[in-house]
Amino acid sequence: MMRSTLWMKCFSVLCLLCVWSASAYSAKLVFLEEGKTVNALTLGAMKKQLLTHQIDIYDPQYKKDKRYLAFALHDVMALAYGKSWESKLSTDVKFVALDGYQAVSPFDKLLEQGGYIVYRDAEQPDWELIGHNQSNPGPFYMVWTGDKQTPKQAYPWPYQLAVIDTVEFKNQYPALYPQQVKETTNVFAGFKLFKDRCMKCHALDQQGGKVGPDLNAPMNILVYRSPEILREYIRQPSKFRYTQMPDHTDLSFQQIDSILEYLAYQGKAAKR
């Protein structure tokens, strides 16, 4: 009787593992061009057609060394978009996570070597939970192997990756792009910082990330928060409250002020 019960338990565990493996194998990554679907690849299809790499990196999200099984980003892009993917005229690439997080990266960053799409933790049977909310980072997690290819250097590190979209930024995010502003101004410098640091989670006029609040609709944040408080909060939100928002202590107050100038400009632009 005990042997029968033990066998049934082992059989149940085996069935669960088989279901989990089948589910992981069918995990899908969707590829778009300007919002229109051009391809969708399952993990199973990618494993059949792409070389798997074992990579060892210091992961700034976990703040420790990690070992992963992954596909080279260039290989994934070539499989999804064709071998001439580098010649596409898009200015940026948007990476969308299951929770609404959006990382937008200039196309030239993706042309660099060092990007990988991770599909499995090589040292554990399942994903190690990540982030303030202790989320499962699967089915796909984008990482970089270069010492300077970090989130703070505006390299995209989205986990729970579900969609990759090649975009013309002005067309995709007209509410975020500061129209008729010279690239030498503080406003434009603030826009670039907002694009790199803030729009992953925040939107302006409902364009951008969905994790944090919209900063321009229905009311611009500078209407109900003082610039003095905001410049301190942007730099170190952990000093104010428990939050998912990361600290930006590497930014100078001059850089943060340029973000505030950009937000003020966008607030005025929305009223025109």
Secondary structure by P-SEA (a helix, b strand, c coil): caaaaaaaaaaaaaaaaaaaaaaaaabbbbbbccccccccccaaaaaacbbbbbcccccccccbbbbbbbccaaaaaaaacccccccccccbbbbbcccbbbbbbccccccccccccccccccccccccccccccccccbbbbbccccccccccccccccccbbbbcccccccccccccccccccaaaaaaaaaaaccccccccccccccccccccccccccccccaaaaaaaaacccccccccccccccccaaaaaaaaaaaaaaaaaaac
